[in-house]
Amino acid sequence: MTTRNADRLSEIMDQYGWPTVTLVGEEGARRAWLIAQHADRQLNVQRRALRLMAEVVATGEADPGMLAMLRDRVLVNEGHEQICGSQIADVKDGFPFRGPARIPPV
């Protein structure tokens, strides 16, 4: 189911870009983020969602907190330290966490 949802989100991003609050409402935007957040086996979809979501956060069309969690998720899935410490799965000796001082560009 997760793969199918991520595939559909990818199609939506092809056609419309990030599903913004104006386009799909707050609940639709939250669900799009949830799909991207849990598309761990489709890192290409997560990276693209992260990039597109980052473009619309400044306009208020996406939630900056959700963007931060997605950024952490992508970083962890790429084997990097996360920034905000929002991802805790498989953490044995504390968060792999670098803090906001060195936030990489999306």
Backbone torsions as a table, in degrees:
resi	resn	phi	psi	omega
1	MET	NA	-42.3	-178.8
2	THR	-60.5	-42.7	179.4
3	THR	-63.5	-44.2	-179.9
4	ARG	-63.2	-41.7	178.3
5	ASN	-64.4	-42.0	179.0
6	ALA	-65.9	-37.8	176.5
7	ASP	-61.9	-41.2	179.2
8	ARG	-68.2	-40.6	176.2
9	LEU	-60.0	-39.8	177.9
10	SER	-60.9	-41.5	177.3
11	GLU	-63.0	-41.9	179.1
12	ILE	-63.9	-42.4	178.6
13	MET	-65.0	-34.5	175.7
14	ASP	-59.7	-42.8	-173.8
15	GLN	-84.3	-38.6	-170.5
16	TYR	-122.3	-9.8	-168.6
17	GLY	83.6	-154.1	179.1
18	TRP	-69.2	135.7	177.1
19	PRO	-68.5	95.0	-174.3
20	THR	-77.1	167.0	177.1
21	VAL	-59.9	-42.1	178.9
22	THR	-63.3	-38.8	-176.8
23	LEU	-74.7	-44.4	-171.5
24	VAL	-124.8	2.3	-178.3
25	GLY	82.7	166.9	-177.9
26	GLU	-62.1	-43.4	-179.1
27	GLU	-67.2	-40.3	177.4
28	GLY	-64.0	-41.0	178.2
29	ALA	-65.5	-39.6	178.1
30	ARG	-64.6	-40.7	179.7
31	ARG	-68.5	-37.2	176.0
32	ALA	-61.5	-43.7	177.4
33	TRP	-61.6	-43.4	179.0
34	LEU	-59.3	-41.0	178.1
35	ILE	-62.8	-47.6	179.1
36	ALA	-62.8	-42.9	-177.5
37	GLN	-60.6	-33.4	-176.5
38	HIS	-102.1	10.4	179.0
39	ALA	-87.4	48.6	-174.3
40	ASP	-60.0	-27.5	179.6
41	ARG	-87.4	-1.2	178.4
42	GLN	-127.8	68.9	-176.2
43	LEU	-58.8	-31.2	177.3
44	ASN	-61.8	-37.4	177.4
45	VAL	-69.0	-42.7	178.4
46	GLN	-62.0	-44.8	-179.7
47	ARG	-61.8	-43.5	-179.5
48	ARG	-66.0	-43.9	177.7
49	ALA	-60.0	-41.9	179.0
50	LEU	-59.8	-46.8	-179.0
51	ARG	-63.7	-46.9	-178.3
52	LEU	-68.5	-40.0	179.6
53	MET	-64.7	-39.8	179.4
54	ALA	-60.9	-33.1	-179.3
55	GLU	-67.3	-27.3	-174.7
56	VAL	-106.7	-8.5	179.1
57	VAL	-58.9	-44.1	-176.9
58	ALA	-61.6	-23.7	-179.9
59	THR	-91.4	0.0	-179.6
60	GLY	83.2	9.5	-177.1
61	GLU	-90.7	-0.7	174.9
62	ALA	-151.1	154.3	-175.0
63	ASP	-82.4	124.0	-179.2
64	PRO	-64.2	-30.4	176.7
65	GLY	-66.5	-40.1	176.9
66	MET	-66.4	-38.0	176.8
67	LEU	-61.4	-43.1	179.8
68	ALA	-61.8	-41.9	178.6
69	MET	-66.6	-39.2	178.1
70	LEU	-66.6	-39.0	177.6
71	ARG	-61.5	-45.5	177.1
72	ASP	-59.7	-42.8	-178.0
73	ARG	-61.9	-46.1	179.3
74	VAL	-63.4	-45.1	179.5
75	LEU	-59.0	-46.4	179.2
76	VAL	-62.8	-43.8	179.6
77	ASN	-65.1	-24.8	176.1
78	GLU	-86.7	-3.9	179.2
79	GLY	88.2	18.7	-179.7
80	HIS	-105.1	167.6	173.3
81	GLU	-71.7	142.9	176.4
82	GLN	-83.9	167.8	-175.0
83	ILE	-100.1	-46.7	-172.9
84	CYS	-98.1	-10.4	-179.4
85	GLY	74.3	30.3	-177.3
86	SER	-86.7	-12.9	-176.9
87	GLN	-107.0	122.1	-175.7
88	ILE	-118.9	-5.2	-179.2
89	ALA	-61.6	137.6	176.2
90	ASP	61.1	24.7	177.5
91	VAL	-91.9	120.9	-177.1
92	LYS	-101.3	-42.6	-175.4
93	ASP	-118.1	49.9	-177.7
94	GLY	89.2	177.2	-178.5
95	PHE	-72.4	135.3	165.8
96	PRO	-74.6	94.6	-163.2
97	PHE	-136.4	130.4	178.4
98	ARG	-110.2	-14.6	178.6
99	GLY	84.1	165.5	-172.5
100	PRO	-76.1	-4.5	-177.1
101	ALA	-64.5	-27.1	-177.5
102	ARG	-125.0	57.7	-178.8
103	ILE	-73.9	119.8	178.8
104	PRO	-75.6	154.3	177.1
105	PRO	-68.1	154.3	179.3
106	VAL	-73.3	NA	NA
